């Protein structure tokens, strides 16, 4: 068996292990699926009428909630990665013919699959709450592509945070800034309605172009400039997270 085949086989084994752990962790399921649904209910039915965004608020907020769902689901990933490093699991792999890259790959893939399932729930419920996209098939494919890129970027950053933390508890806390960033973007209100300082931060942080690209695609009016910026942010963040994670893993393992 060559190195690539071995890595793929080991990644599949680690992925099954991660899914078993996820199913035994109700907090991961709650944060990844239930909390975004609660937030959607609050934003549309409680606060929605307070915001004047020029369009149906369910149409406006759904792209932001998609990204928020990704960020809410990454905390358990950081904790699990750090737990693998601090509980001796990695040390046990040293005496086995297991690809070390498979450990990180499996965590990222598990994060992506959990996020995609949670996003499917969010989009399904958003239709019940009045979401009416105008996207055609190519635009829906673009939405899927941007979502996958965003999950990949955030997933690798989360793995890097987990490896850099000293304890599983601090690893979970390290993911909190990712959960807060959507609230400081155009996810729930347009950036131009924010006060000075907050407006500039929202305009230039990475989540805003990702959300605006999703919003444009779903409304049937995509912006190529926003899409290029979003893709550049996703690729850049994924590369930073990947290199940081591999470097930290090599040092700690």
C-alpha positions as CSV (number, residue, x, y, z in Angstrom):
1,X,0.0,0.0,0.0
2,X,1.5,3.4,-1.0
3,X,1.6,6.4,1.3
4,X,-1.4,8.1,-0.3
5,X,-3.6,5.0,0.0
6,X,-2.4,4.5,3.6
7,X,-3.3,8.1,4.5
8,X,-6.7,7.8,3.0
9,X,-7.4,4.5,4.8
10,X,-6.2,5.9,8.1
11,X,-8.2,9.1,7.6
12,X,-11.4,7.1,7.1
13,X,-10.7,5.2,10.3
14,X,-10.1,8.4,12.2
15,X,-13.2,9.9,10.7
16,X,-15.4,7.0,12.0
17,X,-13.9,7.5,15.4
18,X,-14.6,11.2,15.4
19,X,-18.2,10.6,14.4
20,X,-18.7,8.2,17.2
21,X,-17.4,10.8,19.6
22,X,-19.7,13.4,18.1
23,X,-22.8,11.3,18.6
24,X,-21.8,10.8,22.3
25,X,-21.3,14.6,22.7
26,X,-24.7,16.3,23.1
27,X,-23.0,19.7,23.4
28,X,-21.5,19.4,19.9
29,X,-24.9,18.6,18.5
30,X,-26.6,21.4,20.4
31,X,-24.0,24.0,19.4
32,X,-23.9,22.9,15.8
33,X,-27.6,22.6,15.1
34,X,-29.9,23.7,17.9
35,X,-28.2,27.1,18.7
36,X,-28.3,28.3,15.1
37,X,-31.9,27.4,14.8
38,X,-32.7,29.3,18.0
39,X,-30.7,32.2,16.7
40,X,-32.7,32.1,13.4
41,X,-36.0,32.2,15.3
42,X,-34.8,35.2,17.4
43,X,-33.5,37.1,14.5
44,X,-36.5,36.6,12.2
45,X,-39.4,36.6,14.6
46,X,-38.2,38.7,17.5
47,X,-35.7,41.2,16.0
48,X,-36.5,41.1,12.3
49,X,-39.0,43.9,12.2
50,X,-36.6,46.2,14.0
51,X,-34.2,46.1,11.0
52,X,-34.8,47.9,7.7
53,X,-32.7,46.2,5.1
54,X,-34.7,46.9,2.0
55,X,-35.7,43.3,1.4
56,X,-37.5,40.4,3.2
57,X,-35.4,40.0,6.4
58,X,-35.5,36.2,6.1
59,X,-33.8,36.5,2.7
60,X,-31.3,38.9,4.1
61,X,-30.3,37.0,7.2
62,X,-30.1,33.5,5.9
63,X,-26.7,33.8,4.3
64,X,-25.4,35.3,7.6
65,X,-26.9,32.4,9.6
66,X,-25.2,29.9,7.3
67,X,-21.8,31.3,8.2
68,X,-22.8,31.6,11.9
69,X,-23.8,27.9,11.8
70,X,-20.3,27.0,10.7
71,X,-18.7,29.0,13.5
72,X,-21.0,27.6,16.2
73,X,-20.1,24.1,15.2
74,X,-16.3,24.4,15.5
75,X,-15.8,24.6,19.2
76,X,-16.0,20.8,19.8
77,X,-13.4,20.3,17.0
78,X,-10.8,22.5,18.8
79,X,-11.5,20.6,22.1
80,X,-11.3,17.2,20.4
81,X,-8.0,18.0,18.7
82,X,-6.5,19.3,21.9
83,X,-7.8,16.2,23.8
84,X,-6.0,13.9,21.3
85,X,-2.8,15.7,22.0
86,X,-3.0,15.9,25.8
87,X,-4.5,12.5,26.7
88,X,-1.9,10.4,25.1
89,X,-3.8,9.3,22.0
90,X,-1.1,10.6,19.6
91,X,1.6,8.9,21.6
92,X,-0.2,5.6,21.2
93,X,-0.2,6.1,17.4
94,X,3.6,6.3,17.4
95,X,3.9,2.6,17.9
96,X,1.3,1.9,15.2
97,X,1.5,2.2,11.4
98,X,-0.9,5.1,11.3
99,X,-0.5,8.2,9.2
100,X,-0.2,11.2,11.5
101,X,-1.7,13.4,8.8
102,X,-4.8,11.3,9.0
103,X,-5.6,12.6,12.5
104,X,-5.8,16.2,11.4
105,X,-7.5,15.4,8.1
106,X,-10.2,13.4,9.9
107,X,-11.0,16.3,12.2
108,X,-11.3,18.7,9.3
109,X,-13.5,16.4,7.3
110,X,-15.7,15.6,10.3
111,X,-16.1,19.4,10.9
112,X,-17.1,19.9,7.2
113,X,-19.7,17.1,7.3
114,X,-21.2,18.2,10.6
115,X,-21.4,21.8,9.3
116,X,-23.0,20.8,6.0
117,X,-25.7,18.8,7.8
118,X,-26.4,21.7,10.1
119,X,-26.5,24.2,7.2
120,X,-29.0,21.9,5.4
121,X,-31.2,22.1,8.5
122,X,-30.8,25.9,8.6
123,X,-31.8,26.3,5.0
124,X,-34.7,24.0,5.3
125,X,-36.1,25.8,8.4
126,X,-35.4,29.2,6.7
127,X,-37.8,28.2,3.9
128,X,-40.5,27.7,6.6
129,X,-39.8,31.1,7.9
130,X,-40.2,32.9,4.6
131,X,-36.8,32.5,2.9
132,X,-37.4,32.8,-0.9
133,X,-34.1,32.6,-2.9
134,X,-34.0,33.5,-6.6
135,X,-30.9,31.6,-7.4
136,X,-30.7,29.3,-10.5
137,X,-28.9,26.0,-10.6
138,X,-25.4,27.4,-11.4
139,X,-25.8,30.0,-8.6
140,X,-26.8,27.3,-6.1
141,X,-23.7,25.4,-7.1
142,X,-21.7,28.6,-6.4
143,X,-23.4,28.8,-3.0
144,X,-22.3,25.2,-2.3
145,X,-18.8,26.0,-3.4
146,X,-18.4,29.1,-1.2
147,X,-19.8,27.2,1.8
148,X,-17.4,24.3,1.3
149,X,-14.5,26.7,1.0
150,X,-15.6,28.6,4.1
151,X,-16.0,25.4,6.1
152,X,-12.5,24.2,5.0
153,X,-10.9,27.5,6.0
154,X,-12.6,27.8,9.4
155,X,-12.0,24.0,10.0
156,X,-8.3,24.3,9.5
157,X,-8.1,27.4,11.7
158,X,-10.0,25.6,14.4
159,X,-7.7,22.7,14.3
160,X,-4.7,25.1,14.6
161,X,-6.4,26.8,17.6
162,X,-6.9,23.4,19.2
163,X,-3.3,22.4,18.7
164,X,-2.0,25.7,20.0
165,X,-4.0,25.6,23.2
166,X,-2.6,24.1,26.4
167,X,-5.8,22.4,27.6
168,X,-9.1,21.1,26.1
169,X,-10.9,23.8,28.0
170,X,-8.8,26.6,26.7
171,X,-9.0,25.1,23.2
172,X,-12.8,25.4,23.3
173,X,-12.5,29.1,24.4
174,X,-10.0,29.8,21.6
175,X,-12.9,29.2,19.1
176,X,-15.1,31.8,20.7
177,X,-13.7,34.7,18.5
178,X,-14.9,32.8,15.4
179,X,-18.4,32.6,16.9
180,X,-18.4,36.4,17.5
181,X,-17.1,37.5,14.1
182,X,-20.4,37.0,12.3
183,X,-22.1,39.5,14.7
184,X,-19.4,42.1,13.7
185,X,-20.1,41.6,10.0
186,X,-23.0,42.2,7.6
187,X,-24.7,39.0,8.7
188,X,-27.6,40.6,10.5
189,X,-27.6,44.3,9.5
190,X,-25.8,46.1,6.7
191,X,-22.4,47.4,7.6
192,X,-23.3,51.0,6.5
193,X,-25.9,51.1,9.4
194,X,-23.2,50.5,12.0
195,X,-21.4,53.2,14.0
196,X,-17.9,54.4,13.1
197,X,-15.3,51.9,13.9
198,X,-17.7,48.9,13.9
199,X,-18.6,49.8,10.3
200,X,-15.0,49.8,9.0
201,X,-14.3,46.6,10.9
202,X,-17.3,44.9,9.4
203,X,-16.4,46.0,5.9
204,X,-12.9,44.7,5.9
205,X,-13.1,41.5,8.0
206,X,-13.1,38.2,6.1
207,X,-16.7,37.1,6.9
208,X,-18.4,40.0,5.3
209,X,-17.4,39.3,1.7
210,X,-18.2,35.6,2.2
211,X,-21.7,36.5,3.4
212,X,-22.2,39.1,0.7
213,X,-21.2,36.6,-1.9
214,X,-23.7,34.0,-0.6
215,X,-26.4,36.8,-0.4
216,X,-25.8,37.8,-4.0
217,X,-25.8,34.3,-5.3
218,X,-29.0,33.4,-3.4
219,X,-30.8,36.5,-4.5
220,X,-29.8,35.9,-8.2
221,X,-27.6,39.0,-8.3
222,X,-24.0,37.7,-7.7
223,X,-21.2,40.2,-7.4
224,X,-17.9,38.9,-9.0
225,X,-15.8,41.4,-7.0
226,X,-17.3,40.1,-3.8
227,X,-16.9,36.5,-4.9
228,X,-13.2,37.0,-5.8
229,X,-12.5,38.6,-2.4
230,X,-14.4,35.8,-0.6
231,X,-12.5,33.1,-2.4
232,X,-9.2,34.8,-1.7
233,X,-10.0,35.1,2.0
234,X,-11.1,31.4,2.2
235,X,-8.0,30.2,0.4
236,X,-5.7,32.4,2.5
237,X,-7.3,31.4,5.8
238,X,-7.3,27.7,4.9
239,X,-3.6,27.9,4.0
240,X,-2.7,29.8,7.2
241,X,-4.7,27.3,9.3
242,X,-3.2,24.3,7.5
243,X,0.4,25.4,7.8
244,X,-0.1,26.5,11.4
245,X,-1.7,23.2,12.3
246,X,0.9,21.0,10.6
247,X,3.7,23.0,12.3
248,X,2.1,22.8,15.7
249,X,1.3,19.1,15.3
250,X,4.9,18.3,14.3
251,X,6.2,20.1,17.4
252,X,3.8,18.6,19.8
253,X,3.7,15.1,18.4
